[in-house]
Amino acid sequence: MKSLLPIVLLFFFLVGSNSQLKAQDTDEFDISLNTEETDYNWSTPAGKYLEPSSFFSLHGYVNGVYAGPSDEWTMPDPTQLAAPGQLLVPNTNKSSFQYDFAIIIGSELTERTRVAVEAHYVSDPSGRGAAGPGGITIAVTEATGSYDLIPKALTISAGIFWSPFGIVNKDWLGAQNNFSLLPRASGAYPVHFNERGLRLNGYFDLSENSAINYVVSVGNGLSNYNISGQSSYDNNDNKTITGRVGVFPGLGKDLEIGISYMTGTLRDAANLSIVDLADPLRYESTTNAFGVDASYTLDNLSFHGYLISSTEALTGDGTNTPDDIKRMGYTGEVLYLFETDLEYLKGIRPKFRYDFIEVDQLALNGTTLDSNTFDATTLSFGADILISDNFRFGFDYNMTSEGGQNEIENDRFVGKLIAQF
């Protein structure tokens, strides 16, 4: 399967790069999805899906990254993002190149039905990868079919999709992340969380310049705060519920304020085969997270940020009673675009980000399980050089200061090129 996906996506990419992608007249095709063939030619089992019955869109981006040396980048750090970690920056102390690219395919099947597929090709942090040479890993982050129960007001989707909690997952996309690092603040929520289940979303207007949107999902959830907690099925028979409400209070789309909440069971039984008493995976656990986020644009000035607070509530194993694990993070970034009249330079955009994370870690002190608190603050600053709306160069320098532990020499310069279509 993994070898087929690159071939299929490459085909779409090559077709899209040489012509305008559009469906042919559906009258030319048998779109009834029955077993009757229109001729005697051999067909693959999925052959009936090869002739498009609707218009579709093809978009994506390429993100080329260079990271300078950082002496202790790979040092253990409780405040660093859990696996897969800083996936868009090379996982090495040495200067190194990195990349990721994404393909997003959408199709409107009817006035009320549509399908969306989003796939990312990235380098595995281990350098070995899971899908081919050069450490390549393929991540399918969206594959949904959607139906408008009530146009605009209520849409139901099913499949795999980004967890609809705040705006925390947007920075995972290299072309949308204004910097190169994922904010450590995002680690207060299970970042890279791709839910499998049902999603409902919609919006309604309050006035000409104000509105409310909403989204809620019910899915399998996860069993741990890093990517190892994601599975293709439900391990605990207790679904995770996630939701967000966004308010546009009167400035049109220039100002949005969101509130999010997530709750679910991580592990429904103690795992006494784990000998380490300070390992959270040993214990039964539930989790909940609360977040607020805001995005604001005023002419050439833009801001967005969020705050997340979460609790991983651990239940004793009959002998040991551990403390709960709490996480709290907040981040905010400001950008300003200086426009030019040059033909090959749209503008220069300085940028600044403040990022803070505070996280507990279990420790065995004699016979008592305590949670020790660690924190980190990252200041990031740099600029983007905008060649066009779809092509830009960017660079940023990231300075991190750790608290509750020895200072780590992990400051880093990162430059990148982004081309999107």
ChimeraX attribute file (.defattr): number of C-alpha atoms within 10 A of each C-alpha:
attribute: neighborCount
match mode: 1-to-1
recipient: residues
	/A:1	6
	/A:2	12
	/A:3	10
	/A:4	9
	/A:5	13
	/A:6	15
	/A:7	11
	/A:8	10
	/A:9	17
	/A:10	13
	/A:11	12
	/A:12	15
	/A:13	16
	/A:14	10
	/A:15	13
	/A:16	15
	/A:17	11
	/A:18	8
	/A:19	8
	/A:20	10
	/A:21	15
	/A:22	13
	/A:23	14
	/A:24	13
	/A:25	11
	/A:26	13
	/A:27	8
	/A:28	9
	/A:29	13
	/A:30	15
	/A:31	14
	/A:32	9
	/A:33	9
	/A:34	8
	/A:35	7
	/A:36	9
	/A:37	13
	/A:38	8
	/A:39	6
	/A:40	6
	/A:41	6
	/A:42	8
	/A:43	10
	/A:44	8
	/A:45	7
	/A:46	7
	/A:47	10
	/A:48	18
	/A:49	11
	/A:50	9
	/A:51	14
	/A:52	18
	/A:53	21
	/A:54	16
	/A:55	16
	/A:56	17
	/A:57	15
	/A:58	19
	/A:59	14
	/A:60	17
	/A:61	21
	/A:62	19
	/A:63	21
	/A:64	18
	/A:65	22
	/A:66	19
	/A:67	24
	/A:68	18
	/A:69	18
	/A:70	17
	/A:71	16
	/A:72	14
	/A:73	18
	/A:74	14
	/A:75	13
	/A:76	9
	/A:77	16
	/A:78	18
	/A:79	24
	/A:80	19
	/A:81	23
	/A:82	19
	/A:83	16
	/A:84	15
	/A:85	19
	/A:86	18
	/A:87	21
	/A:88	23
	/A:89	24
	/A:90	25
	/A:91	20
	/A:92	19
	/A:93	17
	/A:94	14
	/A:95	16
	/A:96	15
	/A:97	15
	/A:98	17
	/A:99	20
	/A:100	23
	/A:101	21
	/A:102	22
	/A:103	21
	/A:104	18
	/A:105	18
	/A:106	18
	/A:107	19
	/A:108	17
	/A:109	17
	/A:110	11
	/A:111	9
	/A:112	13
	/A:113	16
	/A:114	18
	/A:115	18
	/A:116	19
	/A:117	19
	/A:118	19
	/A:119	20
	/A:120	19
	/A:121	18
	/A:122	20
	/A:123	26
	/A:124	20
	/A:125	20
	/A:126	12
	/A:127	15
	/A:128	14
	/A:129	16
	/A:130	15
	/A:131	18
	/A:132	12
	/A:133	11
	/A:134	12
	/A:135	15
	/A:136	18
	/A:137	20
	/A:138	22
	/A:139	15
	/A:140	16
	/A:141	20
	/A:142	22
	/A:143	20
	/A:144	21
	/A:145	19
	/A:146	20
	/A:147	19
	/A:148	18
	/A:149	14
	/A:150	11
	/A:151	12
	/A:152	13
	/A:153	15
	/A:154	16
	/A:155	19
	/A:156	20
	/A:157	22
	/A:158	21
	/A:159	17
	/A:160	22
	/A:161	23
	/A:162	16
	/A:163	27
	/A:164	24
	/A:165	29
	/A:166	26
	/A:167	20
	/A:168	26
	/A:169	20
	/A:170	14
	/A:171	19
	/A:172	19
	/A:173	18
	/A:174	26
	/A:175	24
	/A:176	12
	/A:177	14
	/A:178	22
	/A:179	27
	/A:180	30
	/A:181	21
	/A:182	25
	/A:183	27
	/A:184	25
	/A:185	31
	/A:186	27
	/A:187	27
	/A:188	27
	/A:189	27
	/A:190	24
	/A:191	26
	/A:192	24
	/A:193	22
	/A:194	24
	/A:195	27
	/A:196	27
	/A:197	19
	/A:198	19
	/A:199	25
	/A:200	20
	/A:201	20
	/A:202	19
	/A:203	18
	/A:204	13
	/A:205	13
	/A:206	13
	/A:207	11
	/A:208	9
	/A:209	13
	/A:210	17
	/A:211	19
	/A:212	17
	/A:213	18
	/A:214	20
	/A:215	20
	/A:216	21
	/A:217	25
	/A:218	19
	/A:219	23
	/A:220	24
	/A:221	31
	/A:222	29
	/A:223	24
	/A:224	20
	/A:225	21
	/A:226	19
	/A:227	18
	/A:228	12
	/A:229	17
	/A:230	21
	/A:231	15
	/A:232	11
	/A:233	13
	/A:234	16
	/A:235	18
	/A:236	16
	/A:237	12
	/A:238	15
	/A:239	19
	/A:240	22
	/A:241	21
	/A:242	25
	/A:243	22
	/A:244	22
	/A:245	20
	/A:246	20
	/A:247	19
	/A:248	21
	/A:249	17
	/A:250	15
	/A:251	15
	/A:252	13
	/A:253	15
	/A:254	15
	/A:255	19
	/A:256	22
	/A:257	19
	/A:258	21
	/A:259	19
	/A:260	22
	/A:261	21
	/A:262	22
	/A:263	18
	/A:264	22
	/A:265	24
	/A:266	27
	/A:267	25
	/A:268	16
	/A:269	14
	/A:270	18
	/A:271	14
	/A:272	12
	/A:273	7
	/A:274	13
	/A:275	9
	/A:276	12
	/A:277	20
	/A:278	20
	/A:279	14
	/A:280	24
	/A:281	20
	/A:282	21
	/A:283	25
	/A:284	20
	/A:285	23
	/A:286	20
	/A:287	24
	/A:288	19
	/A:289	22
	/A:290	22
	/A:291	24
	/A:292	21
	/A:293	22
	/A:294	19
	/A:295	19
	/A:296	17
	/A:297	17
	/A:298	11
	/A:299	9
	/A:300	11
	/A:301	13
	/A:302	17
	/A:303	18
	/A:304	19
	/A:305	21
	/A:306	23
	/A:307	22
	/A:308	25
	/A:309	21
	/A:310	23
	/A:311	21
	/A:312	22
	/A:313	19
	/A:314	22
	/A:315	21
	/A:316	14
	/A:317	16
	/A:318	7
	/A:319	6
	/A:320	14
	/A:321	15
	/A:322	23
	/A:323	21
	/A:324	20
	/A:325	20
	/A:326	19
	/A:327	25
	/A:328	23
	/A:329	25
	/A:330	24
	/A:331	22
	/A:332	19
	/A:333	20
	/A:334	18
	/A:335	21
	/A:336	20
	/A:337	19
	/A:338	14
	/A:339	13
	/A:340	12
	/A:341	8
	/A:342	9
	/A:343	8
	/A:344	10
	/A:345	14
	/A:346	19
	/A:347	19
	/A:348	19
	/A:349	18
	/A:350	17
	/A:351	22
	/A:352	20
	/A:353	22
	/A:354	18
	/A:355	22
	/A:356	23
	/A:357	27
	/A:358	24
	/A:359	24
	/A:360	21
	/A:361	19
	/A:362	18
	/A:363	17
	/A:364	15
	/A:365	10
	/A:366	7
	/A:367	8
	/A:368	14
	/A:369	16
	/A:370	19
	/A:371	19
	/A:372	14
	/A:373	18
	/A:374	18
	/A:375	22
	/A:376	23
	/A:377	22
	/A:378	19
	/A:379	17
	/A:380	23
	/A:381	19
	/A:382	20
	/A:383	21
	/A:384	23
	/A:385	19
	/A:386	22
	/A:387	16
	/A:388	13
	/A:389	11
	/A:390	12
	/A:391	17
	/A:392	20
	/A:393	17
	/A:394	22
	/A:395	22
	/A:396	24
	/A:397	20
	/A:398	20
	/A:399	15
	/A:400	18
	/A:401	17
	/A:402	21
	/A:403	15
	/A:404	12
	/A:405	13
	/A:406	9
	/A:407	11
	/A:408	18
	/A:409	16
	/A:410	18
	/A:411	19
	/A:412	21
	/A:413	19
	/A:414	23
	/A:415	21
	/A:416	22
	/A:417	19
	/A:418	21
	/A:419	17
	/A:420	16
	/A:421	12
